[in-house]
């Protein structure tokens, strides 16, 4: 049974306005009219300036910093649209925050990825559209449909053009054992070999490279990440493949540019020639570096939204 509204409407919170405008532009639609502001005491205030009755509404909002403000904005927007008789509400989250707390790593730990899933569902969202969750099992935390896009095809297309016929000079490196599957699939797309960094993490945010599994000598290394936060692990990995592995160049591909604390300073000093990000998170000008290359995700999300609205399958288009 087909279930969707009479038309598509794209709305945006404050975290991803450029991506939202890009998505709307790709679909040939205007961006929905709304205001996201705050009351004097800091509470979120949402005002919809057009009717959404009977419409398929897509709210574009990454829960990046300020994380709690952006999350609350999305929840209040969902509630406003549900109470305004939207036919269906999709939370479009290019970056899903709180995803790294997806299990109890220690006694008495919360599982905030599940908590956020419950909040989004309870607010009234009918489905979620996101990209590169930190852990695939988070899809199962939701009791609504989750459409999970992958950033690797966009990154791989860019790297293919950069590499050209010289793929034997390049090698994809997984930054840890947990990312091997993602890195192996990425290496397969590029036609390159694979190496793995074996490391230990003495405490949160600190890692120590123990060994490099594979030969990166005189290779141009491509390190694949789902997100870059403080960049400490990334910079340690880049230094290791240059100093221990004797690689001649390091390039980094990552979906989400979280870039907290002193990540900019670390990346500016690291032996990395280029960092390729997707624009799932808008990077402030103060955090930008010349070595960054930013690729747009709007066309991919626009096609996904069109497929959701017309009940077309995703696979294998976005695999």
Buried (B, 14 or more C-beta within 10 A) or exposed (E): EEEBBEEBBBBBBBBBBEBBBBBBBBBEBEBBEBEBEEEEEEEBEBEBEEEBEEBBBBBBBBBBBEBEBBBBBBBBBBBBBBEBEBBBBBBBBBBBBBBBBBEEEEEEEEBBBBEBBEBBBEBBBBBBBBBBBBBEEBBEBBEBEBBBBBBBBBBBEBBEEBBEEEBEBBBBBBBBEEBBEBBBBBBEBBEBBBBBBEBEEEEEEEBEBEEBBBEBEEBBBBBBBBBBBBBBBBBBBBBBBBEEBEBBBBBBBBBBBBBBEEBBEBBBEBEBBBBBBBBBBBBEEEEEBEBBBBBBBBEBBBBBBEBBBEEEEBEEEBE
